[in-house]
């Protein structure tokens, strides 16, 4: 009977330790709150970002990834879209680099890389990731040639 109780307690402990992790760090949540304001404050971005019905920019975040929707229209050519997504990633990356809470005691980063996914309507056009240890980002996917 004692073994069953011990195994039950161990199983519950394993479930809680594995199931309670969301993949978000405290530093993520702080940056997620700031980023919409940072994006709007950048003079080259607000005109190119899609807006929600309430007038706020359409952006969401999860586990170090920024999901950014771009405005549709004739002024949004491929080059402009890439520049907007790149600038948004630079700002997102800089928030992590400037935040002292993103470092462990040994100097390594809690969040190893940040990612931006650029959308036009419901079409994912760009996936760009930036490893914190590298100087430049890495374009993972560019589907803009398929977008008409």
C-alpha positions as CSV (number, residue, x, y, z in Angstrom):
1,X,0.0,0.0,0.0
2,X,2.8,2.4,0.8
3,X,4.4,1.8,-2.5
4,X,1.2,2.7,-4.3
5,X,0.9,5.9,-2.4
6,X,4.6,6.7,-3.1
7,X,4.2,6.0,-6.8
8,X,1.0,8.1,-6.9
9,X,2.7,11.0,-5.3
10,X,5.7,10.6,-7.7
11,X,3.3,10.5,-10.7
12,X,1.6,13.6,-9.5
13,X,4.9,15.4,-9.0
14,X,6.0,14.4,-12.5
15,X,2.8,15.7,-14.0
16,X,3.0,19.0,-12.2
17,X,6.6,19.6,-13.0
18,X,6.2,18.8,-16.7
19,X,2.7,20.1,-17.2
20,X,3.1,23.5,-15.5
21,X,5.7,24.9,-17.9
22,X,4.3,27.2,-20.5
23,X,7.5,27.9,-22.3
24,X,7.3,31.6,-21.3
25,X,9.8,33.3,-19.1
26,X,9.1,36.3,-17.0
27,X,11.2,38.4,-19.3
28,X,9.0,37.3,-22.2
29,X,5.9,38.6,-20.6
30,X,7.5,42.0,-19.8
31,X,8.7,42.4,-23.4
32,X,5.3,41.2,-24.9
33,X,3.6,44.1,-23.0
34,X,6.1,46.7,-24.3
35,X,6.4,45.6,-27.9
36,X,3.2,47.0,-29.4
37,X,4.2,50.4,-28.1
38,X,7.7,50.0,-29.4
39,X,6.5,49.0,-32.8
40,X,4.1,52.0,-32.9
41,X,6.8,54.4,-31.7
42,X,9.1,53.4,-34.6
43,X,8.3,56.0,-37.3
44,X,8.9,53.7,-40.2
45,X,6.5,50.9,-39.1
46,X,2.9,52.0,-38.1
47,X,1.7,52.7,-41.6
48,X,2.6,49.2,-42.8
49,X,1.1,47.2,-39.9
50,X,-2.4,45.7,-40.0
51,X,-4.7,47.0,-37.3
52,X,-7.4,45.3,-35.2
53,X,-10.9,46.6,-35.1
54,X,-10.1,48.6,-32.0
55,X,-7.3,50.4,-33.8
56,X,-4.4,48.6,-32.1
57,X,-1.8,46.9,-34.3
58,X,-2.3,43.3,-35.0
59,X,0.6,41.5,-33.3
60,X,0.7,38.5,-30.9
61,X,3.5,36.7,-29.0
62,X,4.2,33.2,-27.8
63,X,7.4,31.5,-26.5
64,X,9.8,34.1,-27.9
65,X,8.0,34.4,-31.2
66,X,6.3,37.5,-32.6
67,X,3.4,37.0,-35.0
68,X,3.2,40.3,-37.0
69,X,0.4,41.1,-39.5
70,X,1.2,43.5,-42.4
71,X,-1.3,45.8,-44.1
72,X,-2.4,44.9,-47.5
73,X,-2.4,47.4,-50.4
74,X,-0.6,48.6,-53.4
75,X,2.2,50.4,-51.4
76,X,3.2,47.1,-49.8
77,X,5.6,45.6,-52.3
78,X,7.9,42.7,-51.5
79,X,10.8,44.9,-50.6
80,X,8.8,47.0,-48.2
81,X,7.3,44.0,-46.5
82,X,10.8,42.5,-45.9
83,X,12.0,45.8,-44.5
84,X,9.1,46.1,-42.1
85,X,9.5,42.5,-40.8
86,X,13.3,43.0,-40.5
87,X,12.9,46.3,-38.5
88,X,10.3,44.6,-36.3
89,X,12.7,41.8,-35.6
90,X,15.5,44.2,-34.8
91,X,13.3,46.0,-32.3
92,X,12.2,42.7,-30.7
93,X,15.8,41.4,-30.5
94,X,17.0,44.6,-29.0
95,X,14.4,44.4,-26.3
96,X,15.8,41.0,-25.3
97,X,19.4,42.2,-25.5
98,X,18.8,45.3,-23.4
99,X,16.8,43.5,-20.7
100,X,19.1,42.4,-17.9
101,X,16.5,39.8,-16.8
102,X,17.2,37.8,-20.0
103,X,20.5,36.5,-18.6
104,X,21.2,33.7,-16.2
105,X,23.8,33.9,-13.5
106,X,26.5,32.5,-15.8
107,X,25.8,35.1,-18.5
108,X,23.8,32.9,-20.9
109,X,20.4,33.9,-22.2
110,X,17.1,32.5,-20.9
111,X,15.6,32.9,-24.4
112,X,18.2,31.5,-26.8
113,X,16.5,32.9,-30.0
114,X,13.7,35.1,-31.0
115,X,11.5,34.6,-34.1
116,X,9.2,36.8,-36.1
117,X,6.6,35.5,-38.4
118,X,5.3,37.9,-40.9
119,X,1.7,37.5,-42.2
120,X,-0.4,39.2,-44.8
121,X,-4.0,38.4,-44.0
122,X,-3.8,34.7,-43.1
123,X,-0.8,33.9,-45.3
124,X,2.5,33.4,-43.5
125,X,5.1,34.9,-45.8
126,X,8.2,35.2,-43.6
127,X,9.9,33.4,-40.8
128,X,13.0,35.0,-39.5
129,X,14.9,33.9,-36.4
130,X,17.7,35.5,-34.6
131,X,20.0,33.4,-32.3
132,X,21.1,35.6,-29.4
133,X,24.7,34.5,-29.8
134,X,24.9,35.6,-33.5
135,X,25.3,39.1,-34.9
136,X,22.8,38.7,-37.7
137,X,19.4,37.1,-38.1
138,X,18.7,34.0,-40.2
139,X,15.8,33.9,-42.8
140,X,14.2,30.6,-42.3
141,X,11.4,30.9,-44.9
142,X,10.5,33.4,-47.5
143,X,7.3,32.7,-49.3
144,X,6.9,36.1,-50.8
145,X,7.5,34.9,-54.3
146,X,4.3,32.7,-54.0
147,X,2.2,35.6,-52.8
148,X,0.1,37.4,-55.4
